[in-house]
């Protein structure tokens, strides 16, 4: 037993209680369960409970509220952070006013902190709700539609394409190299790869069909794998689930592979990150695109996160005044001192008081700023942080430039 509240008990969800967890998710998401994608999503959650922390509130033997935290890794400007992924969140409506989810999230954050996970990501069902809990938008997703006549074709591209099994070793190798040099992406472990295959973006179209995910790999002139594509073809349309490349030739080769299907299809549908210039790179850029917020991030432990962060300057000193309405250890004024690349972070006070030296912000702003989704100068402009011009200018200098590339889902 971890905690008690109004006759309820919070504890780990046992494997034999999995049916209750699925039943809870089915009930919570029933408004959208007319879509097969959602039922598929709910059933696949059961596979994750073996590898994460599954916490729930119980009324007697009945599970009434739950959350699951999964262990992942992400690349932050070239530094790998352990990350806790939040998913399978749900509470029965009659228990929604008890503050149960608040305590579940607090317990998850405490466990993440104890395990050295200083970041947490999630896909929000409600952005306002998770903002109140300390998460903030850190990436966008772009869905695009390209007519068959708009598919790009590049001449004199060296190398060749091969269709391979979706779990071919070369795909894992390409992604591993891609993750080493790409800010914001998952450094995929087996859990993340399993999720990639289980939670396909276009699953609502394919769950009741026998159309399987396929893969193509681009090889350069030395026969080295440099890019891959996950896709499906159905009803005269080409669906791109993921496209990853390590060179410009690989990008062109992958698109030439799509072009080779032109006589078979009417449209290409795809998804990519908000910082991928799909339309700009096409000769005919008048395509349909929809940009929406995707994942949200949270700093679990401000001091530890800041101490590990790969700053763009090797020597500086700066104070940040941070407020966090959920966990007390993130409240206070934190002084960052860097000397020839050696960084120390000291929590000067455990409460936030007005200081002319410190830059003031909440923990949500800290996350989106240090991950590069929004820059300090913009956040000051929209009144998400306050401080003197010199300090904000320094903050602008020390945070590397780069918008997160996040292409996973869990």
Secondary structure, 3 states (H helix, E strand, C coil): CCEEECCEEEEECCHHHHHHHHHHHHHHCHHHCCCHHHHHHHHHHHHCCCCCEEEEEEECCEEEEEEEEEEEEEEECCEEEEEEEEEEEEECHHHCCCCHHHHHHHHHHHHHHHCCCCEEEEECCCHHHHHHCCCEECCEEEEEEEEHHHCCCCCCCCCEEEEECCCCHHHHHHHHHHHHHCCCCECCCHHHHHHHHHCCCCHHHHCCCCCCCEEEEEECCCCCEEEEEEEEEECCEEEEEEEEECCHHHHHHHHHHHHCCHHHCCEEEEEEECCCCCCCCCCCCCCEEEEEECEEEEECCHHHHHHHCCCCCCCEEEEEEEECCCCHHHCEEEEEEEECCEEEEEEEECCCCCCCCEEEEEHHHHHHHHCCCCCHHHHHHCCCEECCHHHHHHHHHHCCCCCCCCCCCC
